[in-house]
Amino acid sequence: MRDDLAKVVDAGQGLGAEYTEVRMQKLFNTTLTVKDSRVESVKEGNENGAAVRVLVNGAWGFASLGTLERQSLTNAVAEACKMAKAASLHVKTPVKLADSKTVEAKVTVKPKKDPKEVSVEKKIDLLLTEDKNVFDYDTRVKSCTINYMDIAATDYFMNSDRTYIEQDKLYLYLLSYTTAKEADKLTFSHDLLGYTSGFEAFDTETPEVIGRRVAKRAVDQLKAEKPKGGTFPAVIGPKVIGIFAHEAFGHLAEADLTLSGSVLTDKLGKRVASEKVTIYDDGTLEGAFGSFRYDDEGVPVQKTTLIKNGEIVSLMHNRETAHKFGTKPTGNARAEDFRYEPIIRMRNTYLTRGDYSFKELFEDIKFGYYIKDYRGGQANLDGTFQVGVQEAYEIVNGELGTPVRNLSFSGNTLETLHKVDAIGKNFELSVGICGKGQRAPVGAGGPDVRVQEVLIGGGA
């Protein structure tokens, strides 16, 4: 494999490329969907493919193909160079790359229960067992959809800097949706699980446990009331602060989007948050869903400080944007698979712990909300955001009160970060699949965080 990649890289250099990289991938993938006790879709199989990217006269050329055959790869390099030369005629600012240390590495993953060796029948049974436990929990449960995915891949990477990496990656992902209804009340619950270990993860987090948990949340919300709209103080739980860190702030700090005009364009080195706020994007957390060893440009991942004590100190970079900013790449270049070019993506994005107990976070709030779990979120480059919430409670005179349903909160990212006045001692990291034209497994989280005020709405 190494010799094949070396010959393809040499072919690119021989055609005038100032930089060439080749990614080969051997991929095993399962996707399943069960809806209301019926198996709706089953897909499983192996796939091999490769991607070639070249830089010629300051412009990128890219080609992907569904084979690892050397001659086809050599032809792909020639096609990528041809595209780059054509594109270079219209490039105003030639692309240049920051230096990256030459690496030679092999990263292996050896799960106790390799998902490739678990039968599709057993995977289907996992989903059907969860589905049964959802509907058995309460007659008011009306629907259940469960999506399962596993990906086991071995990536081979070589570039013209002579970095060579073989890297195993393994992901398991389970997403469950449930609704419950009573009279005119309709509630929603979702549950996300993600692992970089093997199928043994479901020995502990069993389908029975998952099913009861997602059903209970939907049924419990039937007792909830509608929230009062307006501006209130709030304590935001780890799952929701994670989605805020990822959606509302994290995307703004991806250097390609910063250059596209995000609200952080001119903020590097400036205070953008309360001094209590420190945010990292970290690819080194052992076992986390957004962790890996090397990105898809062959750059080692790192723990990147985005905000330190309220000041933005770094962005997330690939080699191209690192050169533009005069800094080092951060290991954030990721491609969904061999069909895609690597782009800047988050890994595990989170706020750090503080020193407040859970009780202390509530003490000074006469009336507000504890926002525990989200149902979705969106944000814009101008810093505005909205988060839909699936589980929240009133805070009354410093105590947890009545549950509320269909709550949402919104605001401006930087204004909200400035209003953080207390951070809890706890910490929790959740999982997700981020979409930015491509899918990427990510982690997001933090502690409970108190915000002086957010805008509460009754829709989600």
Secondary structure, DSSP 8 states (H G I E B T S, - for coil): -HHHHHHHHHHHHHTT-SEEEEEEEEEEEEEEEEETTEEEEEEEEEEEEEEEEEEETTEEEEEEES---HHHHHHHHHHHHHHHHHHHTT-SS----------EEEE----SS-GGGS-HHHHHHHHHHHHHHHHHH-TTEEEEEEEEEEEEEEEEEEETT--EEEEEEEEEEEEEEEEEEETTEEEEEEEEEEESS-TTHHHHS-HHHHHHHHHHHHHHGGG-B----EEEEEEE-HHHHHHIIIIIIGGGGBHHHHHTT-TTTTTTTSB-S-TT--EEEES--TT-TT--SB-TTS-B--EEEEEETTEE---B--HHHHHHHTS---S-EE-SSTTS--EE--SEEEE---SB-HHHHHTT-SEEEEEEEEEEEEE-TTSEEEEEEEEEEEEETTEEEEEE-S-EEEEEHHHHHHTEEEEBS--EEEEEEEESSSEEEEEEEE--EEEEEEEEES--
